[in-house]
Amino acid sequence: LASARENHARTPAKLREAARLGNMQDLIFLAHTLKGLAGGLGAARLRDAAQRTEAAACAGDGNYAELAEKLAREVEDLLAELAAAALNAGAR
């Protein structure tokens, strides 16, 4: 879990930047990567947001930026949950 936090600390910013620039290739890659991470962690909301973002970017759907922002917020939520879990584990 610590490696997930470290590996994805900048992911929300990368998602927002890719959406701002209209960089579909990066959006697809990031969303696909997050879909796999979410599946492994059992994070259904993150997985669903990643799947919707990836599909929109692949299709050139105009709402990709909105979906990328939602995905970035889901990643931030997951990172916060992982950090809290790490703190709780350290307090034991």
Order of alpha helices (4+ residues) and beta strands (2+ residues): alpha-alpha-alpha-alpha-alpha
